Amino acid sequence: MNSLTQGITLDDLRELWIAEAVPEPFSETAPLNRRTTSILIDKLLNPFEREVDFNGK
């Protein structure tokens, strides 16, 4: 997991939070709902751009 999240800072999260117009104010302790979590995962980790190896290799 470290290789996926390397280089993501709180400033990156704050900028994305503002850019995506998340209604709750940004804070390190802000609770995450499904919408906000989906936005952050999609924009920061880009999971749908990764190839899936269905053979487990």
Secondary structure per residue as TSV (DSSP state, phi and psi in degrees):
chain	resnum	aa	ss	phi	psi
A	1	M	-	360.0	-30.2
A	2	N	H	-58.6	-37.3
A	3	S	H	-68.6	-26.5
A	4	L	H	-76.6	-35.3
A	5	T	H	-102.1	1.4
A	6	Q	T	-59.4	129.3
A	7	G	T	91.0	-1.5
A	8	I	-	-87.6	120.0
A	9	T	-	-110.6	170.6
A	10	L	H	-63.1	-33.0
A	11	D	H	-63.9	-38.8
A	12	D	H	-61.5	-45.9
A	13	L	H	-62.2	-43.1
A	14	R	H	-61.6	-45.1
A	15	E	H	-62.8	-43.5
A	16	L	H	-65.4	-41.4
A	17	W	H	-56.0	-46.9
A	18	I	H	-70.0	-45.0
A	19	A	H	-61.6	-35.1
A	20	E	T	-90.9	4.9
A	21	A	T	54.3	46.8
A	22	V	-	-67.3	126.5
A	23	P	S	-67.0	-29.2
A	24	E	S	-77.5	145.7
A	25	P	-	-64.6	142.7
A	26	F	-	-70.5	135.3
A	27	S	-	-160.9	154.6
A	28	E	T	-62.8	-24.4
A	29	T	T	-107.1	9.5
A	30	A	-	-63.6	131.7
A	31	P	-	-67.8	142.5
A	32	L	-	-101.9	131.6
A	33	N	-	-97.1	179.3
A	34	R	H	-63.1	-39.5
A	35	R	H	-62.7	-50.5
A	36	T	H	-63.8	-42.3
A	37	T	H	-61.3	-42.9
A	38	S	H	-62.4	-42.4
A	39	I	H	-61.4	-49.2
A	40	L	H	-63.0	-44.6
A	41	I	H	-63.5	-46.0
A	42	D	H	-62.4	-46.0
A	43	K	H	-77.0	-36.2
A	44	L	H	-90.4	-39.7
A	45	L	H	-100.1	-18.6
A	46	N	-	49.9	55.9
A	47	P	G	-65.2	-25.9
A	48	F	G	-81.8	-4.6
A	49	E	G	-91.2	-6.6
A	50	R	S	-90.9	141.5
A	51	E	-	-77.5	143.1
A	52	V	-	-103.8	128.1
A	53	D	-	-100.7	101.7
A	54	F	T	-73.9	-8.3
A	55	N	T	-95.8	-2.2
A	56	G	-	74.3	25.0
A	57	K	-	-102.4	360.0
